[in-house]
């Protein structure tokens, strides 16, 4: 539930009530059954890309047929590393459950080492440069706030913060 409190030009002030819904055991079993069915289809020769587009709830990868990206084997994302290191090329993993999220992995193909074309990494370079700039600005902002602010933390016998 979102309530608009105030509006000034293009800016608004809102309040909200947020209720997190945890899946029930029945929900988890139903999703696990669906995912195991998808694994069966993949192992029977179904197209991974099409199934990812149909069933994945990760919009950023679903549109690309489930492709996470290209990674050297020593640089797999930490969350997925235990599953990807043992998976062979062309092989589909069993369903992996991590923090109430279900995954199916497939190593599509081995890409030989090569020099990248600028067009292949241009967006990644821009994003990295932007992230570095944001980090620098954030550090500068914190530094200025520390200069302008005086903070004293005094723990008395009652362990209250003043």
Secondary structure as GFF3:
##gff-version 3
##sequence-region A 1 162
A	DSSP	beta_strand	2	8	.	.	.	ID=ss1
A	DSSP	beta_strand	11	16	.	.	.	ID=ss2
A	DSSP	alpha_helix	25	43	.	.	.	ID=ss3
A	DSSP	alpha_helix	48	55	.	.	.	ID=ss4
A	DSSP	alpha_helix	59	62	.	.	.	ID=ss5
A	DSSP	three_ten_helix	73	75	.	.	.	ID=ss6
A	DSSP	alpha_helix	78	84	.	.	.	ID=ss7
A	DSSP	beta_strand	96	98	.	.	.	ID=ss8
A	DSSP	beta_strand	101	103	.	.	.	ID=ss9
A	DSSP	alpha_helix	118	148	.	.	.	ID=ss10
###
